[in-house]
């Protein structure tokens, strides 16, 4: 029987962890990783969300108030390894449109999800 040395044991553990992580990554559905996936929008608002065209760390919510009362909304970004961030609060009277933007920290993995909050 072959005697394992400390280096062999460490390599075996690292290989086992890599296989486990790879298998877990393959088990996640592709739709779970899509940023800007459809989310619930507060009633009375119609919103488009997305990432800035040249900056994957900046997200926005562009909304129109189709209701009959004044509403306030803001964009909320889920930023992966960095803390989540909220954009500025925007108040819209009926018929008005406005945009809220936010920026994830540069040390993180960028935007994972974009939500509109009332």
N, C-alpha and C positions, 0 to 999 in steps of 0.2 A: 504494500500500500504506500502510495506517495505521501510524503509529509508536506503540508502546506506551509509556506513561509508567510510572514506578515504581509509582504507586498502582494503575494498571490491572493490572499484573503481579501485585501482591499480592492484589487482589480475585479475579483468575482462579485463583490458587493456592488461596485460601481456598474458593472455590466448588468446585473440584475435590476438595479434601479432604473437604468436607461431603458431596458425592455419594458418595465412596468409603465414608465412615463409615456413611451411611444404607443403602447397599447391603449392607454387612457386617452391620449390625444386623438387616436383614430376612432374612438367610440363616441366622440362629441359630434353631434350633427352639424353639418356645414351652416345651416341657418342660424345656429346659436352664436356664431362668430361674426355675423353681419352687423356692422354699425348702422344706425339709423333705421333699424327694423321698425315696422309699424307699432306705434304705442298709442295708448288711450290719450285723446286730446280732450281738454275740458269742454263741456257742452257750450255751444254758441260760438266756438272758435273753429276756424278751419286753418290748419297749419301745415307748412312744409318744413322739414328739418333736413340738415345735412352738414357735411364738412366743408370748410373753406376750400376753394379750388386749388390753391397752392400751399396750403398748410393743414396737414392731417391732424394737428393738435387744436385747431379752432373749429368750433361747431356753432350752429345757429338754429333758431326757430323763427320763421317768418309767418306771422299769423294775421288773420282778418277776423274782426268781431262781426259775426252774422246775427248776433242776438239783439235783444231790445234793451239790454242793461250794460252799463260800463263794466269792463272786466280787466283784471290784471293777470299777467302771465310772465313766466321766465323760462329760459332753457336750463336744463340740468344735464351735465355731461358726466358719464361714468368713465373714469380715466385710467382704468387698469391699475398699474402699480402706483401711480400718483393719486393724491386725494381727489375725490369727486369735486366738481365746481359748479356753481350756479352763475348764470348771467344776470344782467341788470333786469330789474322788474319794469315791465312796460304796461302802461294803462291805456286801454283803447275804449273810446266811446263807440256806440253802434255805428257800423259802416267803416270804421277806421282800420288801418293796417299798421303793423309795426314789427320790429325785429329785435330779438335779444340774442347776444353772442356771449360766448365764454371760451376760455383757453385752458387746456390741460397742461400740467407741468411738463417741461422738456425732458426730464429724466425718466418719465414713465413710458408706457407702451402706446400712448395715444388714446383716441376716443374708442371706447368699446360699445357704448350705447348713448342715444340722445333721447331725452324725455322733455315733454312740455308740462310745466307745473302751473297750477292755478294760484 
